[in-house]
C-alpha cells in the first residue's frame, strides 16, 4: 500500500481539512515521516506572497529529495495551481470541496485540475486527529466581508455554516476518543449561524454540554461578533480565557482604507470590557498597507499602547492581485513595513509579559508535546509554558500554582 504524507500550511481550517482527507482515505497508508512517502499532499495557503513562496519552496524540497508524487490542494490551488500543473511540478490540483474524494484524486494517472465548488459545505465527521492532543473543528467556511487587501473570500467563497448536528456529533465522537480541548475554526468563525437562525454563542453552549468537553477555544472573531449573547457566556468555565479579535489596524483612517467594519473607539471599549473580565486578548494586524503614512502609523501605535493586548498575529502587507488594495497609493516600502512590524511586536510582547506577571493565579494547562527535555503546553490564557517532569505528560491536563514567569515563557515543574 502506498504511503501518503500530508504537509499543511496556513490556518487551522487547513489543519482540519487535512484531517478530513486522512479520515476519508481508504486505499493508502498515512505516514508522519516525509522521507518514506510515495505521495505528498500539499495543503496550501495563499494569504500572502510569503505563503505562496513557502509552498513553492517546499515543492522544490520534495523534488530534490526523492521525488515523491505531489498533489496540491488548499487555497493555493485556486491561485497558483494551474501554473504549477502546467510546469509539471505537481501531478494534480484539487480544491477544498474535493477533499473527501481523496482516494479518487490520488489514483488519477493523468495530470488534472479540479478547483471544485466554492459553495461546498463539509459533511465529514472526523474521529481522530493524527499527532494532536487537541481537536480542530471546522464550523463554517467562507467570508462575506470584503476587506480591501484580502483574497480569501475569492478562494474560500461566501460564508456558510456547517450543520449543527454534524458539528455536535463530531465533537461527541472526539470527546469519547479522549479529546478534551476543541478549537472552533473557519474562515470567519464568528459568522456561524447567520443564515440558519443560530449563533456562535448558542453553538458553544451546546458543545459545552457534551460529556468530556473541558475547554473550548475560538479562532479569530470580528469585534462586531462579540454580541450581547456572546458576552453572557464570558464567565463560563469551559470557555478559554483568551479571545483573538481581528482589528487589522488601530488608525481609524487606515481601517477605512482597508474597508474594515470595526471602529477603533468601539474596539477599545470592547477590549477594556474583556480585560476587566480577566481575558487575555489577541489580535491580527497588518503593517505597511498602502496609505499608511508616518502620522497614521504613530497614531496607530499610540492607540495600541492603550489597548490591553496580550497576543499578536501580525504580518507586513502583501499585495494580492485583483484586490482593491493592490492598486492603492502611496505604497509603503517593505523595509518600513518590517520596521513597523518589529515595533508592534515589541510592544505586545512587553504587554504579554506584564499580563503574566500580574496574573499570579493557578494555570490550567493542556500539555501538547515534548521537546529538548521540556513538556510544552498552553494555559487558559493561551500562554505557552515549559514544564520539567520525570513523567510523560503529553496529552495530560495539569494545574500549576507554582511556576516562574520569564520574559519568553512561563516555566514550571511537576
C-alpha positions as CSV (number, residue, x, y, z in Angstrom):
1,X,0.0,0.0,0.0
2,X,1.4,3.4,-1.0
3,X,2.2,5.8,1.8
4,X,0.9,9.4,1.9
5,X,2.4,12.3,3.8
6,X,0.3,15.5,4.4
7,X,2.1,18.8,4.5
8,X,-0.2,21.5,5.8
9,X,0.4,25.2,5.5
10,X,-1.5,28.2,6.9
11,X,-4.5,28.3,9.2
12,X,-6.4,26.0,11.5
13,X,-9.0,25.5,8.8
14,X,-6.4,23.8,6.6
15,X,-5.4,21.7,9.6
16,X,-8.9,20.5,9.8
17,X,-9.2,19.9,6.1
18,X,-6.0,17.7,6.2
19,X,-7.6,15.6,9.0
20,X,-10.7,15.2,6.8
21,X,-8.6,13.9,4.0
22,X,-6.8,11.5,6.3
23,X,-10.1,10.2,7.7
24,X,-11.5,9.8,4.2
25,X,-8.6,7.9,2.8
26,X,-9.1,4.1,2.5
27,X,-6.7,2.9,-0.2
28,X,-3.5,4.5,1.1
29,X,-1.5,4.5,4.3
30,X,-0.8,7.7,6.2
31,X,2.8,8.4,7.2
32,X,4.1,11.1,9.5
33,X,7.6,10.6,8.1
34,X,8.0,12.6,4.9
35,X,11.1,10.7,3.7
36,X,9.1,7.4,3.4
37,X,6.2,8.9,1.4
38,X,5.3,7.8,-2.1
39,X,2.8,10.6,-2.3
40,X,2.9,14.1,-0.7
41,X,-0.4,16.1,-0.5
42,X,0.4,19.8,0.0
43,X,-2.5,21.6,1.6
44,X,-1.5,25.2,0.7
45,X,-2.1,28.7,1.9
46,X,-2.2,31.8,-0.2
47,X,-3.0,34.6,2.3
48,X,0.3,36.4,1.5
49,X,3.1,36.3,-1.1
50,X,5.2,34.7,1.6
51,X,2.8,31.9,2.0
52,X,3.0,31.2,-1.8
53,X,6.8,31.2,-1.6
54,X,6.8,28.7,1.3
55,X,4.6,26.3,-0.7
56,X,6.8,26.6,-3.8
57,X,10.0,26.1,-1.8
58,X,8.5,23.0,-0.2
59,X,7.6,21.6,-3.6
60,X,11.2,22.2,-4.6
61,X,12.4,20.4,-1.5
62,X,10.3,17.3,-2.3
63,X,11.5,17.4,-5.9
64,X,15.2,17.4,-4.8
65,X,14.7,14.7,-2.1
66,X,13.4,11.5,-3.7
67,X,10.7,13.0,-5.9
68,X,7.5,11.7,-4.4
69,X,4.4,12.3,-6.4
70,X,2.9,15.7,-5.4
71,X,-0.7,16.8,-5.3
72,X,-1.8,20.4,-4.4
73,X,-4.9,21.4,-2.6
74,X,-5.9,24.3,-0.2
75,X,-6.3,28.0,-1.1
76,X,-3.3,28.0,-3.3
77,X,-5.0,25.5,-5.6
78,X,-7.1,28.4,-6.9
79,X,-4.3,31.0,-7.3
80,X,-1.2,29.0,-8.2
81,X,-2.5,25.5,-9.0
82,X,-2.8,25.8,-12.8
83,X,0.7,27.3,-13.2
84,X,2.3,24.6,-11.1
85,X,0.4,22.0,-13.1
86,X,1.5,23.5,-16.4
87,X,5.1,23.5,-15.2
88,X,4.8,19.7,-14.4
89,X,5.7,20.3,-10.7
90,X,2.5,18.7,-9.4
91,X,0.6,15.6,-10.6
92,X,-2.8,17.1,-9.8
93,X,-4.6,20.0,-8.3
94,X,-7.9,19.9,-6.4
95,X,-10.0,22.3,-4.4
96,X,-11.2,22.0,-0.8
97,X,-14.6,20.7,-1.8
98,X,-12.9,17.6,-3.4
99,X,-11.0,16.5,-0.2
100,X,-13.5,13.8,0.7
101,X,-12.8,12.2,-2.7
102,X,-9.1,11.9,-1.8
103,X,-8.7,8.3,-2.9
104,X,-10.1,9.1,-6.3
105,X,-7.9,12.2,-6.6
106,X,-4.7,10.3,-5.7
107,X,-5.4,7.4,-8.1
108,X,-5.7,9.6,-11.2
109,X,-2.9,8.7,-13.7
110,X,-3.2,11.9,-15.8
111,X,-2.5,15.4,-14.7
112,X,-5.7,17.2,-13.6
113,X,-7.1,20.5,-12.3
114,X,-10.3,20.2,-10.4
115,X,-10.9,23.5,-8.4
116,X,-14.3,22.3,-7.1
117,X,-17.2,24.2,-5.7
118,X,-16.8,27.3,-3.6
119,X,-20.4,26.8,-2.2
120,X,-19.5,23.3,-0.8
121,X,-20.3,22.5,2.9
122,X,-18.4,19.7,4.6
123,X,-20.4,16.6,5.6
124,X,-17.5,14.7,7.0
125,X,-17.2,13.6,10.6
126,X,-13.6,13.2,11.9
127,X,-13.0,10.7,14.6
128,X,-9.4,11.4,15.4
129,X,-6.6,14.0,14.9
130,X,-3.3,12.3,13.9
131,X,-0.4,13.6,16.1
132,X,-2.6,16.1,18.0
133,X,-3.7,16.5,21.7
134,X,-6.4,18.9,20.9
135,X,-9.1,18.8,18.1
136,X,-9.7,21.4,15.4
137,X,-13.4,21.6,14.5
138,X,-14.3,23.5,11.3
139,X,-17.8,25.0,11.9
140,X,-18.0,27.3,8.9
141,X,-16.4,28.2,5.6
142,X,-16.0,31.4,3.6
143,X,-16.4,35.1,4.4
144,X,-18.9,37.8,3.4
145,X,-16.5,40.6,4.4
146,X,-14.7,42.3,1.6
147,X,-11.6,43.8,3.2
148,X,-9.7,45.6,0.5
149,X,-6.5,43.7,0.9
150,X,-7.9,40.1,1.3
151,X,-8.0,37.4,-1.4
152,X,-9.5,34.7,0.9
153,X,-13.2,35.2,0.0
154,X,-12.3,34.6,-3.6
155,X,-10.7,31.2,-2.8
156,X,-13.0,30.1,0.0
157,X,-16.3,31.6,-1.1
158,X,-19.0,33.3,0.8
159,X,-19.8,32.5,4.4
160,X,-21.8,29.3,5.1
161,X,-22.2,27.3,8.3
162,X,-21.7,23.6,8.9
163,X,-24.7,21.6,10.0
164,X,-25.0,21.9,13.8
165,X,-25.9,18.3,14.3
166,X,-22.8,17.2,12.4
167,X,-20.6,19.6,14.5
168,X,-22.0,18.2,17.8
169,X,-21.7,14.6,16.5
170,X,-18.1,15.1,15.6
171,X,-17.2,16.7,19.0
172,X,-19.1,13.8,20.8
173,X,-17.0,11.2,19.0
174,X,-13.7,13.0,19.6
175,X,-14.6,13.5,23.3
176,X,-15.2,9.8,23.6
177,X,-11.8,9.2,22.0
178,X,-10.1,11.3,24.7
179,X,-10.0,14.8,23.3
180,X,-10.9,17.5,25.9
181,X,-10.0,20.7,24.1
182,X,-11.8,21.8,21.0
183,X,-10.7,24.7,18.8
184,X,-13.6,26.0,16.6
185,X,-12.2,27.2,13.3
186,X,-13.3,28.5,9.9
187,X,-12.7,31.4,7.5
188,X,-14.8,33.7,9.6
189,X,-15.8,31.8,12.7
190,X,-17.9,34.4,14.3
191,X,-20.3,34.5,11.4
192,X,-21.5,31.0,12.3
193,X,-25.3,30.5,12.1
194,X,-26.1,33.8,10.4
195,X,-28.2,32.2,7.7
196,X,-29.6,29.4,9.9
197,X,-31.0,31.4,12.8
198,X,-28.4,30.5,15.4
199,X,-25.1,31.9,16.5
200,X,-21.5,31.0,17.7
201,X,-22.5,31.6,21.3
202,X,-25.5,29.2,21.0
203,X,-23.4,26.6,19.4
204,X,-20.7,26.8,22.1
205,X,-23.4,26.4,24.9
206,X,-24.5,23.1,23.2
207,X,-20.9,21.9,22.8
208,X,-20.2,22.6,26.5
209,X,-22.9,20.2,27.5
210,X,-21.1,17.2,25.7
211,X,-19.5,14.8,28.2
212,X,-15.7,15.1,28.1
213,X,-15.5,18.7,26.8
214,X,-13.2,20.6,29.1
215,X,-12.2,23.7,27.1
216,X,-13.5,25.5,24.0
217,X,-11.2,27.8,22.1
218,X,-12.2,30.0,19.2
219,X,-10.4,31.0,16.1
220,X,-10.3,34.7,15.1
221,X,-13.5,36.6,15.5
222,X,-14.5,40.1,14.5
223,X,-15.3,42.9,17.1
224,X,-18.9,43.2,15.9
225,X,-19.4,39.4,16.5
226,X,-18.9,39.8,20.3
227,X,-22.6,40.3,20.8
228,X,-24.6,40.7,24.0
229,X,-25.4,36.9,23.7
230,X,-21.7,36.2,23.4
231,X,-20.9,38.4,26.4
232,X,-23.3,36.3,28.5
233,X,-21.0,33.2,28.3
234,X,-17.8,35.0,29.2
235,X,-17.9,33.7,32.7
236,X,-18.4,30.1,31.8
237,X,-15.5,27.8,33.0
238,X,-15.3,25.9,29.7
239,X,-14.5,29.0,27.6
240,X,-10.8,29.6,27.3
241,X,-9.8,32.9,28.9
242,X,-8.3,34.1,25.7
243,X,-10.1,35.7,22.7
244,X,-8.5,36.5,19.4
245,X,-10.3,39.5,17.9
246,X,-9.2,40.8,14.5
247,X,-8.6,44.5,14.4
248,X,-6.1,44.6,11.5
249,X,-5.2,48.2,12.4
250,X,-5.8,50.9,15.1
251,X,-5.8,54.0,13.0
252,X,-9.4,55.0,12.1
253,X,-8.3,56.2,8.7
254,X,-6.4,53.0,7.9
255,X,-9.5,51.0,8.8
256,X,-11.4,52.9,6.2
257,X,-8.6,52.3,3.6
258,X,-8.9,48.6,4.4
259,X,-12.7,48.6,4.1
260,X,-12.9,47.2,7.6
261,X,-16.2,47.2,9.6
262,X,-14.6,47.9,13.0
263,X,-14.3,51.3,14.6
264,X,-11.3,51.9,16.9
265,X,-13.2,53.7,19.7
266,X,-15.6,50.8,19.9
267,X,-12.7,48.3,19.7
268,X,-11.0,49.9,22.7
269,X,-14.2,49.8,24.8
270,X,-14.7,46.1,23.9
271,X,-11.1,45.2,24.8
272,X,-11.3,47.0,28.1
273,X,-14.5,45.2,28.9
274,X,-13.0,41.8,28.2
275,X,-9.8,42.7,30.1
276,X,-11.9,43.5,33.1
277,X,-13.4,40.0,32.8
278,X,-9.9,38.5,33.1
279,X,-9.4,37.8,29.4
280,X,-6.1,37.7,27.5
281,X,-6.7,39.3,24.1
282,X,-5.0,38.7,20.8
283,X,-5.4,40.5,17.5
284,X,-4.4,40.4,13.9
285,X,-2.6,43.4,12.4
286,X,-1.2,44.4,9.0
287,X,1.7,46.8,8.8
288,X,2.7,48.7,5.6
289,X,-0.7,48.7,3.9
290,X,-0.9,51.4,1.2
291,X,-1.7,54.8,2.6
292,X,0.0,54.1,6.0
293,X,1.8,57.4,6.5
294,X,4.1,58.0,9.4
295,X,1.4,60.2,11.0
296,X,-1.2,57.4,10.7
297,X,1.4,54.8,12.0
298,X,2.3,56.9,15.0
299,X,-1.4,57.4,15.8
300,X,-1.9,53.6,15.5
301,X,0.9,52.9,17.9
302,X,-0.4,55.4,20.5
303,X,-3.7,53.5,20.3
304,X,-2.0,50.1,20.5
305,X,-0.3,51.2,23.7
306,X,-3.7,52.0,25.2
307,X,-5.2,48.6,24.4
308,X,-5.0,45.6,26.9
309,X,-3.4,43.3,24.3
310,X,-1.5,40.1,25.2
311,X,-1.2,38.2,21.9
312,X,-0.5,39.2,18.3
313,X,-0.7,37.7,14.8
314,X,0.8,40.4,12.6
315,X,2.4,40.5,9.2
316,X,3.5,43.0,6.6
317,X,1.1,43.9,3.9
318,X,1.3,41.6,0.9
319,X,-0.2,42.7,-2.5
320,X,-2.7,40.2,-3.8
321,X,-3.7,40.5,-7.4
322,X,-7.3,41.6,-8.1
323,X,-7.9,43.1,-4.7
324,X,-8.7,46.8,-4.3
325,X,-5.6,47.4,-2.1
326,X,-3.4,46.2,-5.0
327,X,-3.9,49.5,-6.9
328,X,-3.9,51.8,-3.9
329,X,-1.2,54.5,-3.5
330,X,1.1,55.5,-1.9
331,X,2.7,52.2,-1.3
332,X,4.9,51.7,1.8
333,X,8.4,50.2,1.3
334,X,8.9,46.6,2.6
335,X,11.8,47.9,4.8
336,X,9.5,50.4,6.6
337,X,6.7,47.8,6.9
338,X,9.1,45.3,8.5
339,X,10.4,48.0,10.9
340,X,6.9,48.8,11.9
341,X,6.1,45.1,12.4
342,X,9.0,44.7,14.8
343,X,7.9,47.9,16.7
344,X,4.4,46.5,17.1
345,X,5.7,43.0,18.1
346,X,7.9,44.5,20.8
347,X,5.0,46.5,22.3
348,X,2.7,43.5,22.5
349,X,5.4,41.1,23.8
350,X,6.0,43.5,26.7
351,X,2.3,43.7,27.3
352,X,2.1,39.8,27.4
353,X,4.9,39.7,30.0
354,X,3.2,42.2,32.2
355,X,-0.1,40.3,31.9
356,X,1.6,37.0,33.0
357,X,3.4,38.7,35.9
358,X,0.2,40.4,37.1
359,X,-2.0,37.2,36.9
360,X,-0.3,35.1,39.6
361,X,-3.1,32.6,39.8
362,X,-3.4,28.9,39.0
363,X,-2.7,27.8,35.5
364,X,-4.9,25.2,33.8
365,X,-2.7,23.5,31.2
366,X,-3.1,21.0,28.4
367,X,0.3,19.5,27.6
368,X,0.8,19.1,23.9
369,X,4.3,17.8,23.2
370,X,7.8,17.3,24.5
371,X,10.9,18.9,23.1
372,X,14.5,19.3,24.4
373,X,13.7,17.9,27.8
374,X,10.6,20.1,28.4
375,X,7.0,19.3,28.1
376,X,5.2,22.2,26.3
377,X,1.6,23.2,27.0
378,X,-0.8,26.1,26.8
379,X,-2.7,27.6,29.7
380,X,-6.2,29.1,29.8
381,X,-4.9,32.4,28.5
382,X,-3.2,30.7,25.6
383,X,0.3,31.3,27.0
384,X,3.0,28.8,26.4
385,X,4.5,27.1,29.5
386,X,7.6,24.8,29.6
387,X,7.4,22.1,32.2
388,X,10.1,19.8,33.6
389,X,8.9,16.4,34.7
390,X,10.1,12.8,35.0
391,X,6.7,11.6,34.0
392,X,5.3,11.6,30.4
393,X,2.8,14.5,30.5
394,X,1.9,14.6,26.8
395,X,-1.9,14.8,26.4
396,X,-2.5,15.4,30.1
397,X,-4.3,18.2,31.8
398,X,-2.4,19.7,34.8
399,X,-3.0,22.6,37.2
400,X,0.0,24.6,38.3
401,X,0.1,27.0,41.2
402,X,3.8,27.4,41.5
403,X,5.6,28.5,38.3
404,X,8.2,31.0,37.2
405,X,7.3,33.9,34.9
406,X,10.0,34.7,32.5
407,X,10.0,37.1,29.6
408,X,9.7,34.5,26.9
409,X,7.5,31.8,28.6
410,X,6.4,30.6,31.9
411,X,8.3,27.7,33.5
412,X,7.1,25.0,35.9
413,X,8.0,21.6,37.4
414,X,5.7,18.6,38.1
